[in-house]
Amino acid sequence: MDKKHTSYSRRQFIKNSAIGLAGSVVPAITGCVNVKTVKSKPTVVLVKHSKAIDASGKVQQPIVEEMVNKALTTFTGKRTVEDAWRMYITPEDVIGLKISTLGLMSVAGTEYVAHYSAVTSAIQGGLNKAKVQDKNIIIWDRSDEELVNAGFTIQKEPEAVRVFGTNLTRSEEGIGYSSESYPVGTLQSRVTKIVTDITSVMINIPALKTHRLAGVTGALKCHYGTIDNPGSMHENNCTNPGIAEINTIPIIRKKQKLIIADALLGLYEGGPWWQPGNIWPYGGILVATDPVAIDAVMLNILDAKRKEESLPPMKDIAHNLLLSEQMGIGTSSLDAINLVEIVMG
């Protein structure tokens, strides 16, 4: 991509996303930010391209690949995609790509789900450059059924990229969950065997969408698809207990090395259920290691769009972000996040 088409701008982000958490506004900076020089703040890289996806959901795959690679190299400060990936994985790792496929029944079989495979394919390409073989890559979520709704074909043969869920359907168990239970507040949860027994590294790939109870479905809530009892964790806006406590489970924290958010399409109303009338082409990819920080940025994007649509902000019910910060999981204040935006086209 020609450098003249690339800009780093938090001012533009503020213009497009004027509403911050608790009313905060991200301070403007100028110039290209070297993310490795900022020690006190977590970094979130946001790459945007106006032609990556259109309003119908049609994806330009080569552009998405450039966006994912640019976001990753910028975040790590590495010159090549291979070197960037090597900061988090080795060729011997078995890498799980955890996606978020809940609520796709109304758009299954349409172009609106094409962005899922576009992002995972781009990540797969980068991993291959870092010498990871396809047989060591698994695309997964809660169930085979939901993965099919997202446009994937279930594939469990060991010599290619595998695609399967913990369960076969929402009510029929497949590979199942760990025998060990982990404390989640006053409850106990078991973690999918995909995390505990099969993979050594997890890449969290949340989607950009609202949630009627939690405010935002991002990197933190993505792990409702990692445990066996998410249905019991929706009280008090998913905080009694809920999202924050799940993200303190040691094996999740240990194996989650990177977050690459799929913000090509956004769902600004009605989440977690995708409805065509509430979907818009945002054209973004975000990268971070702090799940709270990336969720704060995603929530800000959603609330800016909701303001355009004369809808109230979701930040008022997204209590899990501050609670997660209080539990030491990450940073929820936009003022305390080093945001780097790259506009590629």
N, C-alpha and C positions, 0 to 999 in steps of 0.2 A: 504494500500500500504506500503510495507517495506520501512523504512526510508532510506536504502542504495540506493534506486532508486530515491530519491528526492534530488535535489540540487537547491540552490538559486544562480543565476549567471547573473549579468548584463554584465560581460565580454563576455559570450557566445552570449548574445543578440547583443552586439556591433559587434561581429564577423559575425553574421548572418545578421545584419541590419546596414551596415556601413555608410549609407548616412543619415545624420540628416537634420532636417529643417534648411534652410539657411546655410547648411554645418556644422552644429553643431554636436558634438559627445557626447553621454552620458558618463559621467565619470564613471570609473569602481569602484566597491566597493567589499568588501569581506565579507563572513560570512552571517548569517541569519539576515535579517533586521526586527526589530520590527517596523511595519509601524506606530504605534501610537506614537513613539518617534520623528517622523519627523514632525515638526510643520510648517515649512516655505515652504514646497513643497507639491503639490498634489501627491498622490500615485496612481500608476497604477500597478495592479498585473497581470502578464501574466503566465498562466499555460500551459505547453505543454506536449503532449504525442504522441510518434511516431506511436502508434497503435490505436489511437482513431478513425481514419478514413483512408481509403485507396484512391488510385488515382481514383477509380471508384465511390467514394462517399459512400461506405458501411461503416456504423457506428457501433462501439462497444459501445452500450448503457451503460453498467456498468462503462466503463472507462470514458465516458462523464460525468456521474453522479459524479464520484470521482473528476474529474477536476473542475466541477462547485462548488462542496462543498469545495474543497481545496482552490480555488481562493477566495471564500467568507470568509471562516474562517481566511485565511491569511490576507485578506484586513482589516477585522474588529478586528483581534487579539483575537477573541473568540474561545473557545475550541470546541464548538459544533455548528452544522449547525443551530439548533433551536435558540441558543443564538445569532448567527450572524444575522439571519433574523429578530429577535426581535428588532434589532437596527433600522430597517426601517419600520416595519409593526407591526400591531396588528392583532389578530384573527378576529376582527370585520371589518377590512378594506376590501374593494372591490378592487382587485389588477388587473391592466391592464398590460399585457405583450405585449408591442408594438414591433412588428417585422418588418423586412424590406424585402418585397417580390416583389419589382419592378423588371421587366426584366427577368422573369423566363420562358418565353414562349418556348424557345428553349430546355429547360431541364425539363419541366413539365412532370411528370409521370415517371421520371427516378430516379436512386439512388442519383443523384446530389442534390436532394432537401431533402434527408432524415435527413440531419443535423439540419434542422429547428425544426422538432418535437423532435429530440433528445435533443436539448438544452431546449426547453420549457418543455418537460417531466421531465428533471433533475431539473429545477427550480420549477415545480409543486411539485415534491417530497420533496424538501426542505421546501416549504411553508406548505405542509401538516404536516411536522415534527414540524413546528412552530404553529400548530393548526389552520391553515387557511383551511376552507372547500373548496372543489372543486367548490361549487356554488358561491364562492366569487372570482373566478379566471376567467379572460377573456383574451383570446388570440386574438389580433386584429391588423388590418392594414387598409389601405385605402379602400379596396374592398373585398367582398366575392370572386370575380373572382380571384384575385391575391392570396388570401389565399389558394384557391383550387390548383392553380399552384404550391404552396409550399408544397403540399401534405396533407393539412388539410381537414377535413370534416366539413362543416358548421354545427354548433350546437347551437341553441338558447334557448333550454329548460333550465329553471332556476335552476334545481337541480343537474347539473353537470357542468364541466368546459365548458364555453361557447366559441365559436369560430365564430366571424363574423366581417365584416368590416363596416366602416361608410357608404359606398355605396355598392350596389349590384354588379355593374360593374363600370368601369371607367366613364361611362356616365349616369348611372342610380342610383339615390340617394336611400339610405336605411334609416338608423336611422337619418342621416343628421348632420347638424352643428348647433352651438350655434346661438341664435338670436343676441347676442352681437358681435360686431366686435372689433378687437384689432389692434392698429396701428403697422404697419410693415414698418418702414421707411416712404416713401411717400404713401404707400398703406394701405389697411385695409384687415384683414383676419378674418375669422370665424374658430373656433376650433371645432373639432369633439365632438359631444355630449357624446361619450364614455369617454372623458376626463372631460368635463364640468359637465355632469349630472349623470354619472353612476359610475365611479371609483373614489376612494379616493387616490390611490397610483398608480404611473406609474413606471414600470421597462422598461427601454429602452434597446432593444436587437438588435443592429445594426449588419450587416454582414461585412466581410472584403472584400471590393472591391473598385476598382477605379471608378472614374466618369469623363467622357470626358470633362466636364466643371468645376466641383468643385474640381477635383483632387482626392478626397476620399469621398466615401459614408460611413459615420460613424455615431456616435451618434448625431452630429449636424444636418446633412442632413436627418437623419431618420424622422425628423419632417416635411419634405415636405409631408409626409403621414398623418399628423395630422391636416393640415389646408385645406381650401376649394379652394385655388387658387395658388397652387405651379407652375402652368404653366406660370404665369406672373413673376416669380422670377428666371430667368435664365440668365439675362443680366450680362455682365462683370463678368463672372465666378461665377454666383449666388451670387453677392454682391451688386446689384444696384436696389432695396434692395434685400435681400435674406436670406441666411442661418443664418448669425449672428443675424439679426433683429428678425427672427422667434423665436430664442432661448432666446430672452428677454421678450417674452409674459409671463406675470406674472403667469397665471394658469399652464402653462407648467413647469416653473421653480419651482413652489410650489409643484406640484404633482409628478414630476420626482425625485425619491429618490435614484435610483441606476442604473448603467449601467453595463450590462453583455454582452459583445460582443462575437458573434459567429464567431470565426476565425478558425473553423474546416476546412472549405474549403476557399480558397481565389481566387478572380478574379483579376488578375494582369493587364489585358488589355481588352479594349472594354466596360468597365462599363458605364452605369449601366446594360447592357444586358449580361446575363450569356451565355457564349459559351464554350462548352467542351474543345476546344483547348487552352483556356486561363485560365483554372481552375487548381489549384494545391492543394494538401492536406497539409495545414499548421499545422493542429492539435493543435490549440490554443483556449483558453478561456481567456478573459480579464475582469477584474472588476475594476471599478472606480466610483467616484461620479462627477468628473470633466470631462465634455464632450469634452472640447477642448484638455485636456491632453491625453485622451484615443484616440482621433482622431489623434493626433500628433504621438503617438506610432504606431497606425495602418498604417498611411501613411508611416512611416519609414520602416515598415515590407514590405509594397507593393513596395516601391522604391528599397529596397534591392533585391527583387525578379526581379523587372524590370531591374536592373543592370545586374543580371545573364543572363537575356534574351536579353541583348544589346538594351534595350529600354530607352528612356530619362525619368528622374524623373518626377513624378506628383507634387512634392512639388512646382515647379515653377508656377503652376496655382492654387494652393490651398490657395488663398488669404483669404478665409473665416476664416482660423484658427487665423491669426494675428488680423484680424478685430474683431473676437469674443473675443480675449483677450483684445483688446482695449476697448470693450464694457463691460468689467468686468465679462464675462461669465466663463472664465477659463484661463489656462496657455498653451501657444503654444510652448514654447522653450523646447527642450529635456533636455537641461542643468538644467532646473528648475523643472524637474519632477523626483520624486523618483520612479524609476522603479524596481520592484521586479519580477524576473523570477524564476519559479519553473519548473524543468524538472522532470516529474514523470516516464518517461519510454521511 
